[in-house]
Amino acid sequence: MTLFQLQNIDNPAELLELDSEIIAETTLQARVILYNDEEHTFDEVIRQIVKATLCPITQAEALTLEVHFRGKAMVFEGSMSQCLRVSAVLEEIALHTQLEF
């Protein structure tokens, strides 16, 4: 919704509905799934997971092994906006991710 559209809302009920939609969107829980590929080294993946999630290196190592052996792993869980940020950081080096709701 644009600022112009917001300024033209006369009905308080419409604003409450909009507030509810915004709150639902920002609190929606999601997961970031990281998929295995044959392009990146273990060290590259570990470093990027740490950068994206701020988790300890030992956790990033365990997640990287899970991705390698199972083909994918959930590397982060949080709000939609957090997951979008984490996914974007992982994709900076062309890692393959997916968001799940």
N, C-alpha and C positions, 0 to 999 in steps of 0.2 A: 504494500500500500504506500502510495506516495504521500509526501507532506501535504500537497494540495488536497488529496482525498481525505486525509485526516482532518484538515481544517474545515471541510464541508460536512462533517458528521454532526448532525443536530441531535440525534437520539442517543441519550446516555447508555441505553441498552446495547447499541452498536459498539460503543467504546468498550463496554465490559466484555462483549463477545470477542473483540479484537485482543484485549488484554489476555483473555483465556487462551486464545490461539497462540499468542507470543509466548506465554508461560509454558504451554504444552510443548512447543517446539524447542525451547531452550532446556527443558528438563527431560526430554525424551532420551531414554537410555539406548545406547548403541554399542556395537563392538567393531573393532578393526581386525579383520582377518588378513594375515600375510601369507602369500602363496610362494611355494618353492619355485626357483628358476635355476637355470644352469649358467647364468650370466655373472653372478656376484660371488665373491669369496665369503667365507665365514666371517672374516674380520670386517669386511664392508657392511655386512648385514648386522652384525653385533653393534658396530659403531652407530649405525643409523637407527637401530631400535633404541639405543641409549639416548641419542639425540632427540628422537621423537617422543619418547615416553618418560624420560628422566629416571628410568629404572636402574638398579645396580647392574654392573657388568655381568655378574653371575646369573642374574635373571635373564638378561639378554642372550647370554650363551645358551641357557636352557631352552629359551624360546626358539633360537636359531636351530638347535638340534631337533626340536619338535617339527619345525618347518621342513627341515631336511628329510627326516625319516617318515613323517606322516603326510607331507605334501602341503600342509598348511597349519597355522596356529592362530589362536586369538591372542593378539599381542597387546590389546588395550580395550578397556571397557569404561565408558563414561558418558557424559552428555553428548548430544549430536555435535555441538560446536567443538568440543574437545576432540572427538573422534575425527572430525573433518580436518582439524589441525594436525593430529598425529598422522593421518593418512597422507596429507600433503607433504609432510616432512619425509616420510618413508618413500614417497614417489619422487622426491628430488633426485634420487639416483636410479630411478626407473624400476623400483621394486613394485611388485604387483599386489595391490590391496583391494579389499572389498569391505563395505560397511554393511553390517547386519543390524536389524532392529528387533 
